Amino acid sequence: MNMLWIDDLRNPNDFINTAMYSSVTWMDTFEKGHTEVEYDLYDVIHLDNDLSDENDRQGKHIFDYIEELLYFGKIKRLKKIVIHSDNSSAVRYMMGAKAILNDKYGVEVSQMIFKSR
């Protein structure tokens, strides 16, 4: 199973058991993450919302783009999206599509909450 981690600050090795994946790719900017989702290489995408982008592009915009790629059949491998943002309104926004993505495309959407250090 291949996993894509999109987060500008958090290193995936510090937050999840990366050994459970065949490969882990970490993209630390909006632009890199947005481009990488197009390649259809990942079974799981972990997504933060606040990506410190100078143009205020956020993880929820990548989430919308993933939904668009699914709709047009451009990515077929994806099975799960995990939202790990601390931004509660962005999490609610993305989790609002949970049932549709699961029912229509077979993609599970879940939330992971990290404990404060």
Phi and psi in radians as a Rosetta constraint file:
Dihedral C 1 N 2 CA 2 C 2 CIRCULARHARMONIC -1.784 0.35
Dihedral N 2 CA 2 C 2 N 3 CIRCULARHARMONIC 2.420 0.35
Dihedral C 2 N 3 CA 3 C 3 CIRCULARHARMONIC -2.197 0.35
Dihedral N 3 CA 3 C 3 N 4 CIRCULARHARMONIC 2.400 0.35
Dihedral C 3 N 4 CA 4 C 4 CIRCULARHARMONIC -1.887 0.35
Dihedral N 4 CA 4 C 4 N 5 CIRCULARHARMONIC 2.224 0.35
Dihedral C 4 N 5 CA 5 C 5 CIRCULARHARMONIC -1.969 0.35
Dihedral N 5 CA 5 C 5 N 6 CIRCULARHARMONIC 2.062 0.35
Dihedral C 5 N 6 CA 6 C 6 CIRCULARHARMONIC -1.999 0.35
Dihedral N 6 CA 6 C 6 N 7 CIRCULARHARMONIC 1.880 0.35
Dihedral C 6 N 7 CA 7 C 7 CIRCULARHARMONIC -2.882 0.35
Dihedral N 7 CA 7 C 7 N 8 CIRCULARHARMONIC 2.308 0.35
Dihedral C 7 N 8 CA 8 C 8 CIRCULARHARMONIC -1.399 0.35
Dihedral N 8 CA 8 C 8 N 9 CIRCULARHARMONIC -0.353 0.35
Dihedral C 8 N 9 CA 9 C 9 CIRCULARHARMONIC -2.044 0.35
Dihedral N 9 CA 9 C 9 N 10 CIRCULARHARMONIC -0.778 0.35
Dihedral C 9 N 10 CA 10 C 10 CIRCULARHARMONIC -1.423 0.35
Dihedral N 10 CA 10 C 10 N 11 CIRCULARHARMONIC 2.208 0.35
Dihedral C 10 N 11 CA 11 C 11 CIRCULARHARMONIC -1.422 0.35
Dihedral N 11 CA 11 C 11 N 12 CIRCULARHARMONIC 2.209 0.35
Dihedral C 11 N 12 CA 12 C 12 CIRCULARHARMONIC -1.015 0.35
Dihedral N 12 CA 12 C 12 N 13 CIRCULARHARMONIC -0.532 0.35
Dihedral C 12 N 13 CA 13 C 13 CIRCULARHARMONIC -1.117 0.35
Dihedral N 13 CA 13 C 13 N 14 CIRCULARHARMONIC -0.383 0.35
Dihedral C 13 N 14 CA 14 C 14 CIRCULARHARMONIC -1.553 0.35
Dihedral N 14 CA 14 C 14 N 15 CIRCULARHARMONIC -0.153 0.35
Dihedral C 14 N 15 CA 15 C 15 CIRCULARHARMONIC -2.201 0.35
Dihedral N 15 CA 15 C 15 N 16 CIRCULARHARMONIC -0.401 0.35
Dihedral C 15 N 16 CA 16 C 16 CIRCULARHARMONIC -2.426 0.35
Dihedral N 16 CA 16 C 16 N 17 CIRCULARHARMONIC 2.890 0.35
Dihedral C 16 N 17 CA 17 C 17 CIRCULARHARMONIC -1.430 0.35
Dihedral N 17 CA 17 C 17 N 18 CIRCULARHARMONIC 1.642 0.35
Dihedral C 17 N 18 CA 18 C 18 CIRCULARHARMONIC -1.256 0.35
Dihedral N 18 CA 18 C 18 N 19 CIRCULARHARMONIC -0.279 0.35
Dihedral C 18 N 19 CA 19 C 19 CIRCULARHARMONIC -1.139 0.35
Dihedral N 19 CA 19 C 19 N 20 CIRCULARHARMONIC -0.314 0.35
Dihedral C 19 N 20 CA 20 C 20 CIRCULARHARMONIC -1.369 0.35
Dihedral N 20 CA 20 C 20 N 21 CIRCULARHARMONIC -0.065 0.35
Dihedral C 20 N 21 CA 21 C 21 CIRCULARHARMONIC -1.956 0.35
Dihedral N 21 CA 21 C 21 N 22 CIRCULARHARMONIC 2.572 0.35
Dihedral C 21 N 22 CA 22 C 22 CIRCULARHARMONIC -1.147 0.35
Dihedral N 22 CA 22 C 22 N 23 CIRCULARHARMONIC -0.687 0.35
Dihedral C 22 N 23 CA 23 C 23 CIRCULARHARMONIC -2.577 0.35
Dihedral N 23 CA 23 C 23 N 24 CIRCULARHARMONIC 2.605 0.35
Dihedral C 23 N 24 CA 24 C 24 CIRCULARHARMONIC -2.245 0.35
Dihedral N 24 CA 24 C 24 N 25 CIRCULARHARMONIC 2.162 0.35
Dihedral C 24 N 25 CA 25 C 25 CIRCULARHARMONIC -1.994 0.35
Dihedral N 25 CA 25 C 25 N 26 CIRCULARHARMONIC 2.206 0.35
Dihedral C 25 N 26 CA 26 C 26 CIRCULARHARMONIC -1.897 0.35
Dihedral N 26 CA 26 C 26 N 27 CIRCULARHARMONIC 2.092 0.35
Dihedral C 26 N 27 CA 27 C 27 CIRCULARHARMONIC -1.924 0.35
Dihedral N 27 CA 27 C 27 N 28 CIRCULARHARMONIC 2.189 0.35
Dihedral C 27 N 28 CA 28 C 28 CIRCULARHARMONIC -1.895 0.35
Dihedral N 28 CA 28 C 28 N 29 CIRCULARHARMONIC 0.210 0.35
Dihedral C 28 N 29 CA 29 C 29 CIRCULARHARMONIC -2.374 0.35
Dihedral N 29 CA 29 C 29 N 30 CIRCULARHARMONIC 2.791 0.35
Dihedral C 29 N 30 CA 30 C 30 CIRCULARHARMONIC -0.995 0.35
Dihedral N 30 CA 30 C 30 N 31 CIRCULARHARMONIC -0.873 0.35
Dihedral C 30 N 31 CA 31 C 31 CIRCULARHARMONIC -1.026 0.35
Dihedral N 31 CA 31 C 31 N 32 CIRCULARHARMONIC -0.823 0.35
Dihedral C 31 N 32 CA 32 C 32 CIRCULARHARMONIC -1.105 0.35
Dihedral N 32 CA 32 C 32 N 33 CIRCULARHARMONIC -0.798 0.35
Dihedral C 32 N 33 CA 33 C 33 CIRCULARHARMONIC -1.119 0.35
Dihedral N 33 CA 33 C 33 N 34 CIRCULARHARMONIC -0.754 0.35
Dihedral C 33 N 34 CA 34 C 34 CIRCULARHARMONIC -1.056 0.35
Dihedral N 34 CA 34 C 34 N 35 CIRCULARHARMONIC -0.748 0.35
Dihedral C 34 N 35 CA 35 C 35 CIRCULARHARMONIC -1.218 0.35
Dihedral N 35 CA 35 C 35 N 36 CIRCULARHARMONIC -0.727 0.35
Dihedral C 35 N 36 CA 36 C 36 CIRCULARHARMONIC -1.134 0.35
Dihedral N 36 CA 36 C 36 N 37 CIRCULARHARMONIC -0.576 0.35
Dihedral C 36 N 37 CA 37 C 37 CIRCULARHARMONIC -1.125 0.35
Dihedral N 37 CA 37 C 37 N 38 CIRCULARHARMONIC -0.388 0.35
Dihedral C 37 N 38 CA 38 C 38 CIRCULARHARMONIC -1.198 0.35
Dihedral N 38 CA 38 C 38 N 39 CIRCULARHARMONIC -0.382 0.35
Dihedral C 38 N 39 CA 39 C 39 CIRCULARHARMONIC -1.338 0.35
Dihedral N 39 CA 39 C 39 N 40 CIRCULARHARMONIC -0.182 0.35
Dihedral C 39 N 40 CA 40 C 40 CIRCULARHARMONIC 0.975 0.35
Dihedral N 40 CA 40 C 40 N 41 CIRCULARHARMONIC 0.785 0.35
Dihedral C 40 N 41 CA 41 C 41 CIRCULARHARMONIC -1.850 0.35
Dihedral N 41 CA 41 C 41 N 42 CIRCULARHARMONIC -0.093 0.35
Dihedral C 41 N 42 CA 42 C 42 CIRCULARHARMONIC -2.084 0.35
Dihedral N 42 CA 42 C 42 N 43 CIRCULARHARMONIC 2.422 0.35
Dihedral C 42 N 43 CA 43 C 43 CIRCULARHARMONIC -1.525 0.35
Dihedral N 43 CA 43 C 43 N 44 CIRCULARHARMONIC -0.551 0.35
Dihedral C 43 N 44 CA 44 C 44 CIRCULARHARMONIC -2.312 0.35
Dihedral N 44 CA 44 C 44 N 45 CIRCULARHARMONIC 2.383 0.35
Dihedral C 44 N 45 CA 45 C 45 CIRCULARHARMONIC -2.143 0.35
Dihedral N 45 CA 45 C 45 N 46 CIRCULARHARMONIC 2.147 0.35
Dihedral C 45 N 46 CA 46 C 46 CIRCULARHARMONIC -1.693 0.35
Dihedral N 46 CA 46 C 46 N 47 CIRCULARHARMONIC 2.264 0.35
Dihedral C 46 N 47 CA 47 C 47 CIRCULARHARMONIC -2.342 0.35
Dihedral N 47 CA 47 C 47 N 48 CIRCULARHARMONIC 2.182 0.35
Dihedral C 47 N 48 CA 48 C 48 CIRCULARHARMONIC -1.633 0.35
Dihedral N 48 CA 48 C 48 N 49 CIRCULARHARMONIC 2.766 0.35
Dihedral C 48 N 49 CA 49 C 49 CIRCULARHARMONIC -1.635 0.35
Dihedral N 49 CA 49 C 49 N 50 CIRCULARHARMONIC -0.877 0.35
Dihedral C 49 N 50 CA 50 C 50 CIRCULARHARMONIC -1.456 0.35
Dihedral N 50 CA 50 C 50 N 51 CIRCULARHARMONIC 1.809 0.35
Dihedral C 50 N 51 CA 51 C 51 CIRCULARHARMONIC -1.909 0.35
Dihedral N 51 CA 51 C 51 N 52 CIRCULARHARMONIC 0.270 0.35
Dihedral C 51 N 52 CA 52 C 52 CIRCULARHARMONIC 0.890 0.35
Dihedral N 52 CA 52 C 52 N 53 CIRCULARHARMONIC 0.750 0.35
Dihedral C 52 N 53 CA 53 C 53 CIRCULARHARMONIC -1.524 0.35
Dihedral N 53 CA 53 C 53 N 54 CIRCULARHARMONIC 2.328 0.35
Dihedral C 53 N 54 CA 54 C 54 CIRCULARHARMONIC -1.124 0.35
Dihedral N 54 CA 54 C 54 N 55 CIRCULARHARMONIC -0.366 0.35
Dihedral C 54 N 55 CA 55 C 55 CIRCULARHARMONIC -1.742 0.35
Dihedral N 55 CA 55 C 55 N 56 CIRCULARHARMONIC 0.224 0.35
Dihedral C 55 N 56 CA 56 C 56 CIRCULARHARMONIC 1.064 0.35
Dihedral N 56 CA 56 C 56 N 57 CIRCULARHARMONIC 0.483 0.35
Dihedral C 56 N 57 CA 57 C 57 CIRCULARHARMONIC -1.414 0.35
Dihedral N 57 CA 57 C 57 N 58 CIRCULARHARMONIC 2.436 0.35
Dihedral C 57 N 58 CA 58 C 58 CIRCULARHARMONIC -2.248 0.35
Dihedral N 58 CA 58 C 58 N 59 CIRCULARHARMONIC 3.008 0.35
Dihedral C 58 N 59 CA 59 C 59 CIRCULARHARMONIC -1.020 0.35
Dihedral N 59 CA 59 C 59 N 60 CIRCULARHARMONIC -0.577 0.35
Dihedral C 59 N 60 CA 60 C 60 CIRCULARHARMONIC -1.140 0.35
Dihedral N 60 CA 60 C 60 N 61 CIRCULARHARMONIC -0.462 0.35
Dihedral C 60 N 61 CA 61 C 61 CIRCULARHARMONIC -1.274 0.35
Dihedral N 61 CA 61 C 61 N 62 CIRCULARHARMONIC -0.619 0.35
Dihedral C 61 N 62 CA 62 C 62 CIRCULARHARMONIC -1.158 0.35
Dihedral N 62 CA 62 C 62 N 63 CIRCULARHARMONIC -0.714 0.35
Dihedral C 62 N 63 CA 63 C 63 CIRCULARHARMONIC -1.005 0.35
Dihedral N 63 CA 63 C 63 N 64 CIRCULARHARMONIC -0.805 0.35
Dihedral C 63 N 64 CA 64 C 64 CIRCULARHARMONIC -1.061 0.35
Dihedral N 64 CA 64 C 64 N 65 CIRCULARHARMONIC -0.684 0.35
Dihedral C 64 N 65 CA 65 C 65 CIRCULARHARMONIC -1.171 0.35
Dihedral N 65 CA 65 C 65 N 66 CIRCULARHARMONIC -0.684 0.35
Dihedral C 65 N 66 CA 66 C 66 CIRCULARHARMONIC -1.035 0.35
Dihedral N 66 CA 66 C 66 N 67 CIRCULARHARMONIC -0.778 0.35
Dihedral C 66 N 67 CA 67 C 67 CIRCULARHARMONIC -1.059 0.35
Dihedral N 67 CA 67 C 67 N 68 CIRCULARHARMONIC -0.703 0.35
Dihedral C 67 N 68 CA 68 C 68 CIRCULARHARMONIC -1.119 0.35
Dihedral N 68 CA 68 C 68 N 69 CIRCULARHARMONIC -0.761 0.35
Dihedral C 68 N 69 CA 69 C 69 CIRCULARHARMONIC -1.089 0.35
Dihedral N 69 CA 69 C 69 N 70 CIRCULARHARMONIC -0.676 0.35
Dihedral C 69 N 70 CA 70 C 70 CIRCULARHARMONIC -1.120 0.35
Dihedral N 70 CA 70 C 70 N 71 CIRCULARHARMONIC -0.802 0.35
Dihedral C 70 N 71 CA 71 C 71 CIRCULARHARMONIC -1.007 0.35
Dihedral N 71 CA 71 C 71 N 72 CIRCULARHARMONIC -0.729 0.35
Dihedral C 71 N 72 CA 72 C 72 CIRCULARHARMONIC -1.549 0.35
Dihedral N 72 CA 72 C 72 N 73 CIRCULARHARMONIC 0.127 0.35
Dihedral C 72 N 73 CA 73 C 73 CIRCULARHARMONIC 1.206 0.35
Dihedral N 73 CA 73 C 73 N 74 CIRCULARHARMONIC 0.403 0.35
Dihedral C 73 N 74 CA 74 C 74 CIRCULARHARMONIC -1.505 0.35
Dihedral N 74 CA 74 C 74 N 75 CIRCULARHARMONIC -0.338 0.35
Dihedral C 74 N 75 CA 75 C 75 CIRCULARHARMONIC -2.237 0.35
Dihedral N 75 CA 75 C 75 N 76 CIRCULARHARMONIC 2.291 0.35
Dihedral C 75 N 76 CA 76 C 76 CIRCULARHARMONIC -2.160 0.35
Dihedral N 76 CA 76 C 76 N 77 CIRCULARHARMONIC -0.300 0.35
Dihedral C 76 N 77 CA 77 C 77 CIRCULARHARMONIC -1.378 0.35
Dihedral N 77 CA 77 C 77 N 78 CIRCULARHARMONIC -0.497 0.35
Dihedral C 77 N 78 CA 78 C 78 CIRCULARHARMONIC -1.048 0.35
Dihedral N 78 CA 78 C 78 N 79 CIRCULARHARMONIC 2.266 0.35
Dihedral C 78 N 79 CA 79 C 79 CIRCULARHARMONIC -2.095 0.35
Dihedral N 79 CA 79 C 79 N 80 CIRCULARHARMONIC -0.344 0.35
Dihedral C 79 N 80 CA 80 C 80 CIRCULARHARMONIC -2.684 0.35
Dihedral N 80 CA 80 C 80 N 81 CIRCULARHARMONIC 2.420 0.35
Dihedral C 80 N 81 CA 81 C 81 CIRCULARHARMONIC -2.105 0.35
Dihedral N 81 CA 81 C 81 N 82 CIRCULARHARMONIC 2.231 0.35
Dihedral C 81 N 82 CA 82 C 82 CIRCULARHARMONIC -1.988 0.35
Dihedral N 82 CA 82 C 82 N 83 CIRCULARHARMONIC 2.095 0.35
Dihedral C 82 N 83 CA 83 C 83 CIRCULARHARMONIC -1.579 0.35
Dihedral N 83 CA 83 C 83 N 84 CIRCULARHARMONIC 2.130 0.35
Dihedral C 83 N 84 CA 84 C 84 CIRCULARHARMONIC -2.171 0.35
Dihedral N 84 CA 84 C 84 N 85 CIRCULARHARMONIC 0.545 0.35
Dihedral C 84 N 85 CA 85 C 85 CIRCULARHARMONIC -1.409 0.35
Dihedral N 85 CA 85 C 85 N 86 CIRCULARHARMONIC 2.615 0.35
Dihedral C 85 N 86 CA 86 C 86 CIRCULARHARMONIC -1.539 0.35
Dihedral N 86 CA 86 C 86 N 87 CIRCULARHARMONIC -0.081 0.35
Dihedral C 86 N 87 CA 87 C 87 CIRCULARHARMONIC -1.457 0.35
Dihedral N 87 CA 87 C 87 N 88 CIRCULARHARMONIC 1.753 0.35
Dihedral C 87 N 88 CA 88 C 88 CIRCULARHARMONIC -1.109 0.35
Dihedral N 88 CA 88 C 88 N 89 CIRCULARHARMONIC -0.645 0.35
Dihedral C 88 N 89 CA 89 C 89 CIRCULARHARMONIC -1.211 0.35
Dihedral N 89 CA 89 C 89 N 90 CIRCULARHARMONIC -0.647 0.35
Dihedral C 89 N 90 CA 90 C 90 CIRCULARHARMONIC -1.183 0.35
Dihedral N 90 CA 90 C 90 N 91 CIRCULARHARMONIC -0.680 0.35
Dihedral C 90 N 91 CA 91 C 91 CIRCULARHARMONIC -1.082 0.35
Dihedral N 91 CA 91 C 91 N 92 CIRCULARHARMONIC -0.800 0.35
Dihedral C 91 N 92 CA 92 C 92 CIRCULARHARMONIC -1.028 0.35
Dihedral N 92 CA 92 C 92 N 93 CIRCULARHARMONIC -0.743 0.35
Dihedral C 92 N 93 CA 93 C 93 CIRCULARHARMONIC -1.016 0.35
Dihedral N 93 CA 93 C 93 N 94 CIRCULARHARMONIC -0.902 0.35
Dihedral C 93 N 94 CA 94 C 94 CIRCULARHARMONIC -1.225 0.35
Dihedral N 94 CA 94 C 94 N 95 CIRCULARHARMONIC -0.697 0.35
Dihedral C 94 N 95 CA 95 C 95 CIRCULARHARMONIC -1.161 0.35
Dihedral N 95 CA 95 C 95 N 96 CIRCULARHARMONIC -0.352 0.35
Dihedral C 95 N 96 CA 96 C 96 CIRCULARHARMONIC -1.083 0.35
Dihedral N 96 CA 96 C 96 N 97 CIRCULARHARMONIC -0.370 0.35
Dihedral C 96 N 97 CA 97 C 97 CIRCULARHARMONIC -1.664 0.35
Dihedral N 97 CA 97 C 97 N 98 CIRCULARHARMONIC 0.088 0.35
Dihedral C 97 N 98 CA 98 C 98 CIRCULARHARMONIC -0.929 0.35
Dihedral N 98 CA 98 C 98 N 99 CIRCULARHARMONIC -0.932 0.35
Dihedral C 98 N 99 CA 99 C 99 CIRCULARHARMONIC -1.143 0.35
Dihedral N 99 CA 99 C 99 N 100 CIRCULARHARMONIC -0.733 0.35
Dihedral C 99 N 100 CA 100 C 100 CIRCULARHARMONIC -1.127 0.35
Dihedral N 100 CA 100 C 100 N 101 CIRCULARHARMONIC -0.809 0.35
Dihedral C 100 N 101 CA 101 C 101 CIRCULARHARMONIC -1.125 0.35
Dihedral N 101 CA 101 C 101 N 102 CIRCULARHARMONIC -0.639 0.35
Dihedral C 101 N 102 CA 102 C 102 CIRCULARHARMONIC -1.230 0.35
Dihedral N 102 CA 102 C 102 N 103 CIRCULARHARMONIC -0.870 0.35
Dihedral C 102 N 103 CA 103 C 103 CIRCULARHARMONIC -1.194 0.35
Dihedral N 103 CA 103 C 103 N 104 CIRCULARHARMONIC -0.708 0.35
Dihedral C 103 N 104 CA 104 C 104 CIRCULARHARMONIC -1.489 0.35
Dihedral N 104 CA 104 C 104 N 105 CIRCULARHARMONIC -0.646 0.35
Dihedral C 104 N 105 CA 105 C 105 CIRCULARHARMONIC -2.127 0.35
Dihedral N 105 CA 105 C 105 N 106 CIRCULARHARMONIC -0.069 0.35
Dihedral C 105 N 106 CA 106 C 106 CIRCULARHARMONIC 1.234 0.35
Dihedral N 106 CA 106 C 106 N 107 CIRCULARHARMONIC 0.438 0.35
Dihedral C 106 N 107 CA 107 C 107 CIRCULARHARMONIC -1.828 0.35
Dihedral N 107 CA 107 C 107 N 108 CIRCULARHARMONIC 2.089 0.35
Dihedral C 107 N 108 CA 108 C 108 CIRCULARHARMONIC -1.398 0.35
Dihedral N 108 CA 108 C 108 N 109 CIRCULARHARMONIC 2.377 0.35
Dihedral C 108 N 109 CA 109 C 109 CIRCULARHARMONIC -2.072 0.35
Dihedral N 109 CA 109 C 109 N 110 CIRCULARHARMONIC 2.224 0.35
Dihedral C 109 N 110 CA 110 C 110 CIRCULARHARMONIC -2.429 0.35
Dihedral N 110 CA 110 C 110 N 111 CIRCULARHARMONIC 2.991 0.35
Dihedral C 110 N 111 CA 111 C 111 CIRCULARHARMONIC -2.090 0.35
Dihedral N 111 CA 111 C 111 N 112 CIRCULARHARMONIC 2.455 0.35
Dihedral C 111 N 112 CA 112 C 112 CIRCULARHARMONIC -2.120 0.35
Dihedral N 112 CA 112 C 112 N 113 CIRCULARHARMONIC 2.236 0.35
Dihedral C 112 N 113 CA 113 C 113 CIRCULARHARMONIC -1.901 0.35
Dihedral N 113 CA 113 C 113 N 114 CIRCULARHARMONIC 2.203 0.35
Dihedral C 113 N 114 CA 114 C 114 CIRCULARHARMONIC -1.649 0.35
Dihedral N 114 CA 114 C 114 N 115 CIRCULARHARMONIC 2.401 0.35
Dihedral C 114 N 115 CA 115 C 115 CIRCULARHARMONIC -1.215 0.35
Dihedral N 115 CA 115 C 115 N 116 CIRCULARHARMONIC 2.513 0.35
Dihedral C 115 N 116 CA 116 C 116 CIRCULARHARMONIC -1.179 0.35
Dihedral N 116 CA 116 C 116 N 117 CIRCULARHARMONIC 2.551 0.35
